[in-house]
């Protein structure tokens, strides 16, 4: 699938946002009956690619009704303010917990800087542009959004973040899953085209019980496909869900095994690396060790930190 080609017959297009490297981070453009919506938007640097995609598909900016955000982590929503300034009729749909952070993004910036460090923040994100409050819609759980003659349902799906929403496209029988249904980089597909998937336990709100429940909520819809921000369309959703359930439990077991060690976070990172490297070898992914390290590095750092943060939060509650 090319970066900006239709993914299927339902007018869904994957757009490579260019975040960090090619085919790591996707926005999705949905066309229905002369109306359009973006699902997630990447960072500020991604906005020219999204606007170019409108032109490629013959869509006027005024025809975009929505920017549907799965959550407000900046690889998904960092460019929201910049993008919405170019879409005169679009409303930003977001979880109620995320709405205030879009209109007043100072805390969001501070939290992201704390996670990545100032140098990485400046390289990846830059200045966050506020979204005018009157152009933000805080979506309730199971609320329906109309796009032309189609209906998209907003599903509150915590586990990766408390402010996470997945969007179920009833016509396409597909779910736009953000990060709650894990990560599946196309570079990890095996020669048979089968995807490799693993969970993302990013700080600061990872919760394994919530993640399991949200995965099951998606499976219960019996979708034909899931569209992941990292990276785009996967089928055989039930089988992939079983893998995610297993991996969530394995990630937790790894974290708990190293919880009391002086270098817990680093040891967890190494153990996660070894686990995923073994899985990739079993999967038959045709990728060199160097390529594997490049693709896993950021996720391993964030996942280890998220597991440590979850254990610390659990300890405070006990």
N, C-alpha and C positions, 0 to 999 in steps of 0.2 A: 504494500500500500504506500503510495507516495505521500509526501507530507501534506499536500493540500488537495487530495483527490477524494471523491465521494467514497465513503466506506461501504455503503450498501444502498439498496433501492429506496430507502426511507429519507433521502435528502440529508444525511448526516456526513459531515466532512471533518476529518482530522486536520488540525493545523499545528505544525511543529513550532512551538513558541521560541525556540532557540535558547532556552534557559540552560546554561552550563555547557551542554553539547547537544548535537542533533539527536533527535528521537528519544530524548529523556523526558520532556514535558510537553503535554498536548493541551490545546484548547479544542473544543468541538463546536462546530457551527451547524445549527439545525435549520433547515428550510421547510416551511409549510405554507402553502396557499398564499404566496406572496409576502409572508412574514418570516422573520428570522430571529434566532437567539444564539448567543454564545454561552457555552458552559465553561467556566473558568477562563482566565485571560493571561496567565503568566505575569511577568514583571513589566515594569515600564518599557524596557527594551523590546518587549514582545509586541507592543501595540502596532508598530508599522506592519508586521507580518499579518496581524488580524485584519487590519484595514485593507491590505493587499488581497487577502483571501476574499473579502467582499467583492472587490473588483473582478477577481478571477471568476467568480460565480455569478456575476451580473446582479449583485444585490446592492441597492442603494443604502447608505448609512441610515437614512430615515426609516427604512423598512425593518430595522432591528428593534424588536420590542423589549428584549430582556438581555441582561447579563446575569446568568444564573451561577452563583458562586456555591461550590460545595463546602468551602470553609475559607477562612481569611488568612491562612498561612500564605506568605508572600509569593511563593512559586505558583500559587493558584490565583491570588487576588491582588498582588502588588501593583499591577497596572490598572486597577479598576477605575480610579479617579481620572487618569489620563485617557483611558478608553471612553469612558462615559461622556467626556467632553467632546468627543467626535461623533457621538450617536445621539442626535437631538431628541429622539422619542423613546429612548431605552430606559427601563427601570432596572435597578440592581436588586436582585432577590437574594436574600441571605438569611441565615438563622437569626432569631431574635438576639442571641448572645453576641453576635458579630456586628450588628447594625451600628452601634455607637462607635466602634473602632474604625469603621469606614469613613464616617463623617468627621471624626476627631482621631486621626491615626497616630498620635504621639506615643501612646502606650504600646501600640502594636509595633511601632518602630523600635522602641526601647527593648521590648521583649525579644525581638528578632536579633537586635544587636547583641543582647546578652547570650543568645544561643550560638550565633555564628562568629561574633567578634566584629569590631568596627571595620577592619580592612575587607573582610569578605562581604559584609553588609554593603559597603560602598560600591564594591565591584558588581554585585548582583542586583541591587535594588534601587539605590539612589533615593531621592526625595519622594515621599509619598504624597500624592495629590488627594486632598479630601474629596469625598463624594458628597454632593449637596444632600442634606437630610431629606428633602422633599422628593428625591429621586431614589430613595431606598425603601424597599418593602421587606419587612420582617415576616417570613413565611411560617405559618403554623404547621404542625405535624399533619401529614396527609392532605394538606391543602392542594387544590387543583389550580394549575396555571394554564390558561388557554393560549395556544399559539396557532393562529389560523383556525382550522377545524380540528386540531389535535389537542389532547389534554396531557399535561405533564404533572405528575404527583410529587409533592415535596415530602420526603421521608426523613425525619430526624433520625440520624444514625450515629450516635456517639461511640466512642471506643478509641478512635484516633484523636479526636478533639470533641469537646462537649458541644461545640457550635457547628457540627458537621451535618450536612444535608446530602442525601442522594436523590436524584431525580429519575422517576420512572416514566418513560415514554410509552404510553399505552399503545399507540399505533405501531411503533417499531418493536414493541415488547423487549425493550432494552433499558438498562439502568446505567445512568452516568454516576459513577461511584466515587469520584474524587480519590481519596486515599483509604476509605474504609474497607475496600475489597483488595487491598494490597497493591503491589508493584509487579509489573510484568514487562520488562524491557524486551523489545523485539530482538535485540542482539542475542538474547538468551534462548530464543526459539531453537528447537533441535531440527535436524534435517527433514523430519516429517512435518515440520511446521507447528509442532505442539508447543504451547507457551509454558514458560517457567514462571511461577508466581511465589511471592513471599510477602509477609505482613510488614507494615511500617509502624514502628512503636515510638515514633518521634515524641520528644518532650513538648508540652508539659502535661498533657491530659490523657495519655495512654491509659486504658483500663481494659484488662483482658476479658472480664465478664461482659462489659458493654460491647466489646468488639465481637465476641462470639454471637451475642444476641443480634447485633446489626447485620452480621454476615448471614445469619439464619433468616432475618427479615427479607433480605434480598433474594435468597434462594426460594423462599416461600412464594415469590411472585412468578416463579418458573420462567425467567427471562430467556430469550434466545441469545442474548449477548450482554456483556458488560463493557462499558467504555470507561477505561481508567485514564486518569490524567497522566500516569506514568506506566504503560504508554498505549493508549487507545484500545481498539476492539479485541476482546477475547470471547470465545464461545465456550461451550461445555461448562457452564457456570457451576453446576452441581459438583462436578469432579474437582474443579479448582477450589470451591468452597471447602471441600473435605481436606485438601492440602493446607489451606489457610488455617483451619481449625487445628490441625496437627501442629503446624508451625508456631501458632500463638502459644500453645501449650509448651512446645519445646523451647521457645524463646524465654518463657517464664521460668522453666526448669533450669535453664542455663543461668539466668540472672540469680535465682535463689541459691544455686550451687556456689556462686562466687560472692554472695552478698556481704559476707563478713571479712573479706580479704582487704588488705590495705589498698591495693590497686584494683578495686572491684570493677570500675568502669572499663579500664583497659583490658582486664582479663575477660570480662563479658564480651567486649568487642572481638577479641581474638577467638573466643569460643564460637561466637556467631559466625565469624568468617569461616572457620573450619567446617561448621555445620553446613553453611550454604555452598561452600566449595565442593563438599562431598555430594550434595544434592545436585549441583550443576553437572558434575561428572556423571552421576547416575542418569541424569536427564539426557545426556548426550549432546549438550550444548557445544557447538563448534567455535570455541573461543580460546584464545591463548591465556595463560595465567596473568600476563601483564594487562590484557584487555579486561579480564575479570576484575582485577584489583582496581582498575580505573573506574569501572562501572559500580562497584560495590562500596568504594571508599566513603563517600558522603553518607550513604544510607547506614553503613555500619556505625559510623560515629554518632549519628542521630539516634539510631535504635538503641545503642548501648546507653546513651545518656537518658533516653526516655524510660528505659527499664529501671535504671537507678532512681530516677525521679518518682516513678510509680512505687517502688519499694519504700522510699523515704516517706511518701505520702501515706502509704498503708501503715507504716510504723507509727506515724503521728496520730493516726486514728485509733490505733489499738490501745 
